[in-house]
Amino acid sequence: MTTIARDARVSTARTKAHTVRGGGGLGLHVREWGPEDGTPIVLVHGWSQNHLCWAKQVESALAREFRLVAFDLRGHGMSGAPLGREHYTDAALWADDLAAVLGELGLVRPVLVGWSYGAFVICDYLRAHGEARIAAIEFVEGVTELGESAFGTFIGPGFLDHFVDATSDDLPTSLRAMRSFVRTCLVAPVSDEDVEAAICWNIVVPAAIRANLAAREIHGDDVLRGLGVPLLLTHGREDSVVLPAMAEHLLATCATAEASWYDGVGHAPHIEAPDRFNRELAALARRVHA
C-alpha cells in the first residue's frame, strides 16, 4: 500500500485555481491538486477558516494519487464575502455552493470531507441535491446540530467560551479570542509555524461573518438517518469544541457511519495527526472506488 505522508516536494506551485459561481452567483475560490483522472476528494473547511487548513493533505503524497479539491466557503479566504446575514442563513445557498463546485469541475463520485462546520455544508448539499453523485463522506470533528439544544451537549466550551469575543467588532478583542481559540483546538503538539498559519487564516474572516455563520438553527438527523453511502467519523477524544458526544450521536443515527477515534487529539486530527489521517482518507477513497 502506498504510504501517505507529508511530502514537501508536492508544492503549491502545482495547484490550479478556479473561480466558481455558487449560490446566488457568489464567486467561490477553488483550488485543486493532483491528477485530473484521480479519485476526487473535496475538502470542505469550517468556521473562520479557508483552504489553507488542508496544507498537510494537499502537500502530501495524497496529491500524487487523488484529485484534491479545496474551496473557500462563502465569506472566507478568497471567496466573495458580503457582510449581510442573509448570505449565510439560507441553507440553499450553501447547498448550491457545493453543487456548483462539483458541477463546474466535473467531479464524479467524490469523497466529501467536512471539517467541523463543513459538515453542515455537506448536510445542506445532501438535503437539497441528494447523495447520487457522492461516493462517501468523512466528517472531521463534524457537527450537524446548531442551536440552544446543541450548546453544551454537542458544542463545547472550546467554542462557546470564545464566540462572543470572536465576533466582536473590536479588533484587539477578536484577535485575542481567535488566538486563544486556535490554541484550544490543538491538543497534540504542532509546530509554531502551523499555529501561526492557523491564526492567520482564522483572523482574515470578518467578525460579522463569524457571527452570521452561527445565526442558523440546524438539525442534520433527517439527512443522515437515511444516508446510504459510507460515513467516516474522524474525532479527537480530547476535542472541547465539538464534543465526542456529537460523533456518538451520529453513530447512533446513521447506519452507514463508522468512527475513527484519535486519543490525545483535539479539534484538528488532520493537523495534529496528519500521517494517520491521510492514510485513513486514502483507504476510504480507494475502498469506495475499488
N, C-alpha and C positions, 0 to 999 in steps of 0.2 A: 504493500500500500504506500502511496506517495506520502511523504512526511510533509505536513503543513506547518510551517514555521515562518516567522518574520524573515524577510529577505530584502536587505537594503537595495539590492540590485533591481528590484521591481519599483521603478521610480515613478513619481507623479508626472514626470515628463511624458510618460506613455499613456496618459489619460486622454480621453475625448470629452469635450464639453458640449452641452446642448442647452438650448432654451426651449422648454415645452410649455404650451399654453394650457393651464389647468382649469379648474372650476372658475366660472365667471371670467375666463380669459386672462387670469393672473399668470405672469411669467414665472416659471419654475426653473431654477438652475439644477441641471442634471450632469453627472459625470459618470464615466464608465471606464473600466479596466478589463484587460484580458481578451481572449479570443472571441470574435463575434459568433462563432459556432459553438462556444462553450455553453454548458448549462447555465441559464441566467439565475443570478441571486440578486434580489433587490433589497437594499439596506435602507431601512426607514428609521431615522433618528427620533429623538424625543424632545421634550420641553426644553427650550432655550439652548438648543444645540445646532449643529449643521453637519454636512457630510464629512467634515474633518474628524469627527469622533470615530470613524471607521478606519483610521490610518493603519492600525495593526492588522487589519484584514486586507485592505487594498494594497498594502506594501508587503505582502507575504506571498508565499507560493500559491495561495488560493488564486491569485491573478494569473497564474500560468495555465490553470485548468478550467476555471469558470469565468463566465462573463459577469463581472461585478458591476452593479449599478447602484449609485447612491445619489440622492437628491436632497436639496434643501427644502424643507417644508415651507409652506406659505408663512411669511413673517420672519423667516430665519435666513441666516447666511446671505447668499447672493440671490435669493428669490425675492419676488415682489413682497413689500411689507407695508401695506396700508394699515393705518392705525385703528380704523373703525372696528368696533366689536363685531359687527355683522359679518365681517370677513372671516371670522373664526368660530362662530357659534352655529353655523349651518352645516350639519353633517354631510349634506350632499356635496358641498364644495370640497371637503376633504376626500370624499369618495371619488369625485371626478378628477381630483389632482392625481391620485394614484393610478386611476384608469387611464389618464392621458399619458403618463409616463410609460405604462405598459404598452399602450397602443402605438405611440409615436416611435418608440424604439423597437417595436415588433417583437416583444419578449414573449416567447412561447413556453407555457407551463413553468413559470419561475417559482423559485422558493422565496417567499416573502419573510424578511427578518425585521421585526419591530422591537426597538429598544424603548422600554418604559412607555411614554405617551404614544410612541409609534404603534403600539398595539391597538389604541383607539382608532388610528387611521386605517389600519388593516380591517378592523371590525366595521368601520364605516363603509369601506370598499365592499366587503362581503355582503353587507346588508343591501347595498344598492345594486351590485353587479353580480353577486353570486360567486361560487368557487370554481366554475367550469374551466377557467383559464389558469388556475393555480395548481401547482403540484404539491406543495407542502408549505407549512408556516412554522416559524420559530419566534417565540416571544422571549425576549431577553429582559428579565425583570419586568415583564409586560403587565400593564394594568388595564383592566377592562371595566372598572367601576369608578365613577366620579360623582361626588355629591356628598351631602352630610352623612349618609349612611356608610360611606366608604372611609371617612376620616377616622383614623384610629383603629379601624378594622382591617382595611387593606392598604391604606395610605398612611404611612407612619410619621413619626416626629422628624425624621431626616428631611422630609419635605415641608411638613406643616410648620415647623419652628422657623423656617426660613422664608415662607411665602410672602408674608406681609412686607418685610423689608426688601425682598427681591423684586417686588412690584412697586416700590416707591419711586416717585419722580425725582427724589434727591439722589444724585449720582453717588456721593460717598456712601450713602446708606445702602443702595442697591449693590454697589461694588463689594462692600464688606459682606453682605449677605451671600452673594454669589461665590466669593472666595471660600466662605465657610461651607456653603452647600457642596461645592466640588470636593472639598476635603472630607465631608461627611459621606459622600458617595463611595469613596475609595477606602476600603479596609485593608486589602492586601497591599504590600509595598509596591509603589510605582516610582518611576524616575521623576526628578524635579521638572525635567523637560515636558513630560506627559501631563503633570499637574498644571504647569504654566499654560500649556496649549489648551487644556480643558477650560481653564478660567477665561482665556481669550475668546474661545468660541461660544462660551456662555454669555459673556458680558456684552457682545455685539448685538444681542437681541434687545430691542427696546423694552423697557419695563412694562409699558402699557400692553404690549403684545403678550408678555408673560402672563399678565393678569387676564387677558382675553381668553387664553387657552384654558383657563380654569373656570370660565363662565358658562359651562355646559353641565347638564345632568346627563350622565351616560351610564348605560347598563348593557353589557355585552352578552349576557347569558342567552338571549334569544337566538343570536347568531351562532354561538359556539355549541349550544346544545345539539344542534343538528349537523355539525360540521362533519364532512366525510373524508377530508384529506388529513394526513398526519400533522399533528401539532406538537412540536418540541418545546417544553417549558424549561428554559435555562435560568436558574435562580440561585443567587448567593444566599447562604444560610444567615449571613450577618447583615443583610440589607435592612436598613431602617427607613428607606424612602418608600419603596413598595415592599410591603412585608411578605415574608414567606407564606402567610395565610392566603395571599392572593393566588399563588401558584397551587396551593392545596385546594382552594375553591375551584380553580379551573380544572384540576384533575378530577374532581367530583362532578363537574358539569359536562365536560367534553369527553365523549367515549374514545376519541382518537388521540387524546393527549397522553404524553409521557413526560416525565420530569428528569432533568439532569441537575442534581443539586451540587453546589460548589461550597465546600467547607472553607471558612476563613476568607470569604469573598463578600463584598458588599453589593453595590448597585451597578457595577460595571464589569461583569465577567470577561467581556471581550477586550477590556483594557487591563484588568487585574490578572487574568489567566489566559492570555491570548493563544498560546500554543494549544492548550486543551480545547478552547472554544473553537479554534479554526479546524482542528481535527474533527470535532463533532459536527460542525456545519458541513464540512466536506462529506462526511459519511452520510448525512441526511440527504444532501443533494445527489450523491451517487445512488443512494438506495431508491429514491423516487424516480430516477431516470434510468434505472438499470434495464 
